[in-house]
Amino acid sequence: MDGDTLYSIGDLARRTGLTVKAIRFYSDRGIVPPTGRSPAGYRLYGIDAVARLDLVRTLRELGVDLPTIRRVVDREVSLPEVAAAHAGALAVQIRTLRLRRAVLTAVARRGSTPEEMDLMHKLAKLSEDERRRLIGDFLDTAFGGLDADAGFAGIRRSVTPELPDNPEAEQVEAWVELAELSQDPDFRAGMRRMAEQHAAERAQGDPTVLRRDSAAMVRDQVGPALAVGVDPASPQARPIVAAVTARYAHVFGCPDDAGLRRRLLARLETANDPRRELYLRLLAVINGWPAPESLAPVFDWFIQALRAPACAPEAVRPG
């Protein structure tokens, strides 16, 4: 082909590998207009039609729509602009497909009902902003209005799920379960209660003293006793309980008496809610963190010991 020769649709089809029907289609829409007509009325095209058709075929294979293709070949919009826009659109489509794959994998593994699958899909396909609003509402319920100096901003960040753009099936399943859990009014009330107890602890005593969370105090003291099988109701548990309550009283400026032990018991019973531990496990899966240490055995042991007559200056019983 040379620059002065005009070519029929058949010639273009042989040169480009496109069908006559496809070339006629693009020609009818003004994307590859004919240069002229033969004496018999057939369309004729210049050499530039080959380049246009090659570009059209490439863009169509990449999923670019015809109106946009026409703007590109007519130089109304630059090819880099179109490429950037479509690359972004493809990224969204890829993420959507990956999310659907993850949902279906999770459904297959769980043996979910149609209703559960529908809920899972709705929760999984929430946008990032929608997910943030859903979890933000839960965290506002738990921590809203509490003293920022008590470390709640950091705590809030540490319990915020961040579903990745390319989640695994386990992360989608964990996100759905966490989202459902976060809407449980009783769980919300328990988290709020625990936050208020934490704030009250932080407000007590000398602020210059290093303050350890009561849960950490219990873990440090009870862990070794639990490992060697000390019975929480036995006299051997008494010095362990006394060590925790004495440290708790010293750090938070309280007398080590029955009242303190009741407050500590209430604190640990709130923290020992299995739904809280479930939330933290699901959070770790979603965020790709190591599985958290379970404190349930330690809490169970210490709560039993704190209630046992052998360990109390006077019995501490649920009120």
Secondary structure as GFF3:
##gff-version 3
##sequence-region A 1 319
A	DSSP	alpha_helix	9	16	.	.	.	ID=ss1
A	DSSP	alpha_helix	20	28	.	.	.	ID=ss2
A	DSSP	beta_strand	36	37	.	.	.	ID=ss3
A	DSSP	beta_strand	43	44	.	.	.	ID=ss4
A	DSSP	alpha_helix	48	61	.	.	.	ID=ss5
A	DSSP	alpha_helix	66	73	.	.	.	ID=ss6
A	DSSP	alpha_helix	79	110	.	.	.	ID=ss7
A	DSSP	alpha_helix	114	124	.	.	.	ID=ss8
A	DSSP	alpha_helix	128	143	.	.	.	ID=ss9
A	DSSP	three_ten_helix	148	150	.	.	.	ID=ss10
A	DSSP	alpha_helix	152	158	.	.	.	ID=ss11
A	DSSP	alpha_helix	169	182	.	.	.	ID=ss12
A	DSSP	alpha_helix	185	203	.	.	.	ID=ss13
A	DSSP	alpha_helix	214	227	.	.	.	ID=ss14
A	DSSP	three_ten_helix	235	237	.	.	.	ID=ss15
A	DSSP	alpha_helix	238	252	.	.	.	ID=ss16
A	DSSP	alpha_helix	258	271	.	.	.	ID=ss17
A	DSSP	alpha_helix	274	287	.	.	.	ID=ss18
A	DSSP	alpha_helix	296	307	.	.	.	ID=ss19
A	DSSP	three_ten_helix	309	311	.	.	.	ID=ss20
###
